[in-house]
């Protein structure tokens, strides 16, 4: 997949400032005051953590009460077909477990069912998690090299054997399952969850998912979260009282601009123009079949 940059799995660091007091016995009151301040800061941090946890639980409950949407098995299958039509010119997404090539986009090798990349951290994470559960697999010996090339387009330490090793491992059922699990953990589940919280239906959930895959779950301006933030500056989500079609139109505009900015005005944006935008303008917010769309000049149909 073409991504804005390296994947950014966001954490919020807590900055701790170490203050060294040079004191005499007469300054013991200041020392006590420092202890009191530290205790207060700790209490504030605990309170914030408790609040965030309560908000997550409330969001979980809200999502659980909603219709399955794109997470329904038949809709999830359809979502993989639409994404794969844009990425690999086929509806048979299961044929892509063993796919691997360097497309020249600056992300190194692109491989597997959602285009895990050696340069964007997600392929490394996939192999690390897979190796933890299945030590001694055919890709484990490449972990040192994968860590070295992460964030670059380099093949150093991977050539000449990595592509063959990937294709061989893709014939192992456990690795196929690992690819699907990582796809869901990093891309599908977060996209669908957030879309539901934003008040979006099945089509909107797919729009978020496709954007998450293509642009990466990054917080930089052209990563998924950056794009969503820009769209929300221009239109309210349905959860904020906005109209769904108007918000999705804006979100797709923002995505299109990001794609052109990354690769130039000649970048093919048909995955938006003659696929997702078509579904939206047809009013097919539930992604009902039969479905027809075009990507890169090819027509695809799901009966």
C-alpha positions in Angstrom: 0.0 0.0 0.0 1.1 3.6 -0.5 1.3 5.3 2.8 2.0 8.8 4.0 4.9 7.6 6.1 6.0 5.2 8.7 3.2 3.8 10.9 2.8 5.7 14.1 1.3 3.7 17.0 0.5 6.6 19.2 1.2 6.8 22.9 1.0 9.8 25.0 4.3 10.1 26.9 4.2 11.5 30.4 7.0 14.0 30.8 8.7 13.7 34.1 11.0 16.5 35.2 13.5 15.6 37.8 14.2 18.5 40.1 17.3 18.3 42.3 17.1 20.3 45.4 20.3 21.4 47.1 19.1 22.1 50.6 20.2 22.6 54.1 18.2 21.5 57.1 16.4 24.9 57.1 15.1 24.1 53.6 13.3 20.9 54.6 10.0 22.7 54.2 10.7 23.1 50.5 11.5 19.5 50.2 8.2 18.6 51.9 6.4 20.9 49.4 8.0 19.1 46.5 6.7 15.8 47.9 3.2 17.3 48.1 3.5 18.6 44.5 4.6 15.2 43.3 1.7 13.5 45.1 -0.7 15.9 43.6 0.7 15.3 40.1 0.4 11.6 40.6 -3.2 12.0 41.7 -3.9 14.1 38.6 -2.4 11.5 36.3 -4.4 8.7 38.0 -7.6 10.8 37.6 -6.9 11.4 33.9 -6.2 7.7 33.3 -9.4 6.8 35.1 -11.4 9.3 33.0 -9.8 8.0 29.8 -10.6 4.4 30.8 -14.2 5.4 31.6 -14.5 7.1 28.2 -13.1 4.0 26.4 -15.6 1.8 28.2 -18.5 4.1 27.3 -17.4 4.1 23.7 -17.1 0.3 23.7 -20.6 0.0 25.1 -21.9 2.4 22.4 -20.2 0.5 19.6 -21.5 -2.8 20.9 -25.1 -1.5 20.8 -24.8 -0.5 17.2 -25.6 -2.7 14.1 -22.6 -4.7 12.9 -22.3 -2.6 9.7 -19.1 -3.3 7.8 -18.2 -5.9 10.5 -21.0 -8.2 9.4 -19.3 -11.2 7.7 -20.7 -10.6 4.2 -19.9 -6.8 4.3 -16.4 -7.5 5.6 -15.8 -9.9 2.7 -17.1 -7.3 0.3 -14.7 -4.7 1.9 -11.7 -6.9 1.2 -12.8 -7.3 -2.4 -13.1 -3.6 -3.0 -9.8 -2.8 -1.4 -8.0 -5.6 -3.3 -9.5 -4.4 -6.6 -7.7 -1.1 -6.1 -4.5 -2.6 -4.9 -4.1 -5.8 -6.9 -6.6 -5.6 -9.8 -8.5 -8.7 -8.5 -11.5 -9.4 -6.3 -9.8 -12.6 -5.0 -8.1 -11.0 -1.9 -7.1 -14.5 -0.6 -4.8 -14.9 -3.6 -2.6 -12.1 -2.1 -1.2 -13.8 1.0 2.0 -14.6 -0.9 2.2 -11.4 -3.0 5.4 -9.4 -2.6 7.1 -6.8 -4.7 8.9 -3.4 -4.5 6.5 -1.0 -6.3 9.0 1.8 -6.2 6.9 4.0 -3.9 9.6 4.4 -1.3 8.1 1.9 1.2 10.4 -1.0 0.3 8.7 -4.4 -0.2 4.9 -4.4 -0.2 3.5 -7.8 0.7 0.4 -9.7 1.7 -3.3 -9.0 1.9 -3.2 -5.4 2.8 0.2 -4.5 1.5 2.3 -4.7 4.7 5.5 -2.8 3.9 9.1 -3.3 5.0 9.5 0.5 5.2 6.3 1.3 7.2 6.7 -0.8 10.4 3.6 -2.9 9.9 5.4 -5.8 8.1 8.0 -5.8 10.9 5.3 -5.9 13.5 3.5 -8.7 11.7 6.6 -10.9 11.6 7.5 -10.1 15.2 4.1 -11.1 16.5 4.0 -14.2 14.2 7.4 -15.3 15.4 6.4 -14.9 19.0 3.7 -17.4 18.5 5.6 -19.5 15.9 9.3 -19.4 16.6 11.5 -20.9 14.0 9.3 -19.9 11.1 10.8 -19.2 7.7 10.8 -15.4 8.2 12.2 -15.2 11.7 15.8 -15.1 10.5 15.1 -11.9 8.7 14.0 -10.0 11.8 17.3 -8.2 12.4 17.3 -7.0 8.8 13.7 -5.9 8.9 14.4 -3.8 12.0 17.4 -2.2 10.2 15.4 -1.3 7.1 12.2 -0.1 8.9 11.4 3.4 7.9 13.4 3.2 4.6 13.1 1.6 1.2 16.3 -0.4 1.6 16.5 -4.2 0.9 19.8 -4.5 2.8 19.9 -7.9 4.5 16.6 -9.0 2.8 17.9 -9.8 -0.7 18.0 -12.3 -2.3 16.0 -14.7 -0.1 13.3 -12.7 1.7 10.8 -12.7 -1.2 11.0 -16.4 -1.6 10.7 -16.9 2.1 7.6 -14.8 2.3 5.9 -16.7 -0.5 6.8 -20.0 1.1 5.5 -18.9 4.5 2.3 -17.7 2.9 1.5 -21.3 2.2 1.4 -21.9 5.9 -2.2 -21.6 7.3 -0.9 -20.0 10.6 0.8 -17.2 8.7 -2.3 -16.6 6.6 -4.3 -16.3 9.9 -1.6 -14.0 11.3 -2.0 -11.7 8.3 -5.7 -11.5 8.8 -5.4 -10.9 12.5 -2.9 -8.1 12.0 -5.1 -6.5 9.2 -8.0 -6.5 11.7 -6.0 -5.2 14.6 -4.2 -2.4 12.9 -6.6 -1.3 10.1 -10.1 -2.8 10.0 -11.2 -2.8 13.6 -10.0 0.7 14.5 -11.5 2.1 11.3 -14.9 0.6 11.8 -15.0 1.5 15.5 -14.1 5.1 14.9 -16.5 5.4 11.9 -19.4 4.1 14.1 -18.5 6.6 16.9 -18.6 9.3 14.2 -22.1 8.2 13.3 -21.2 6.7 9.9 -23.0 3.8 8.2 -21.6 0.9 6.4 -20.3 2.9 3.4 -18.6 5.5 5.7 -17.0 2.6 7.7 -15.6 1.3 4.4 -14.3 4.8 3.4 -12.5 5.0 6.8 -11.1 1.5 6.3 -9.8 2.1 2.8 -8.2 5.4 4.0 -6.6 3.6 7.0 -5.1 1.0 4.7 -3.9 3.5 2.0 -2.7 6.3 4.1 -1.7 4.4 7.3 -2.9 4.9 10.8 -0.7 7.9 11.2 -1.3 11.2 13.0 0.8 13.3 10.5 -1.2 15.5 8.1 -1.5 12.9 5.3 -2.0 9.9 7.6 -5.6 8.7 8.4 -6.0 10.7 11.6 -4.6 13.8 10.1 -7.0 13.5 7.2 -10.0 13.0 9.5 -9.0 16.0 11.5 -8.9 18.2 8.4 -12.3 16.9 7.2 -13.8 17.6 10.6 -12.5 21.2 10.4 -14.7 21.6 7.2 -17.8 19.6 8.1 -19.4 18.0 11.2 -19.7 14.3 11.5 -23.2 12.8 11.9 -22.3 12.3 15.5 -21.8 16.0 15.8 -25.1 16.8 14.1 -23.8 16.9 10.5 -25.2 15.3 7.4 -23.5 12.0 6.5 -23.2 12.5 2.7 -21.8 16.0 3.1 -19.2 14.9 5.6 -18.1 11.9 3.5 -17.9 14.1 0.4 -15.5 16.4 2.3 -13.5 13.5 3.7 -13.1 12.0 0.2 -12.0 15.5 -1.1 -9.4 15.6 1.6 -8.2 12.1 0.7 -8.0 13.0 -2.9 -5.9 16.1 -2.2 -3.5 14.0 -0.1 -3.1 11.4 -2.8 -2.3 14.0 -5.4 0.0 15.9 -3.0 2.0 12.7 -2.4 2.3 11.6 -6.0 1.4 14.6 -8.1 -1.7 15.7 -10.0 -1.4 12.7 -12.4 -2.0 10.3 -9.6 -4.9 7.9 -10.4 -7.6 8.6 -7.8 -10.2 6.3 -9.3 -10.6 4.3 -6.1 -12.3 7.5 -4.9 -13.8 9.0 -8.0 -15.4 5.9 -9.7 -15.8 3.7 -6.7 -16.4 5.2 -3.3 -17.8 8.5 -4.6 -20.1 6.6 -6.9 -21.5 4.5 -4.1 -22.0 7.7 -2.1 -23.7 9.6 -4.9 -25.9 6.6 -5.6 -27.1 6.8 -2.0 -25.8 3.3 -1.3 -24.8 4.0 2.3 -25.3 0.3 3.2 -23.1 -1.0 0.5 -25.9 -3.2 -0.8 -25.2 -5.6 -3.6 -25.3 -5.9 -6.6 -22.4 -3.5 -6.7 -20.4 -2.2 -9.7 -17.4 0.2 -9.7 -14.3 1.1 -11.8 -10.7 1.3 -10.7 -7.8 2.2 -13.0 -10.1 1.7 -16.0 -11.2 -1.8 -15.0 -14.8 -2.6 -14.1 -15.6 -4.8 -11.1 -19.0 -6.4 -10.2 -20.2 -8.2 -7.1 -23.6 -9.8 -7.7 
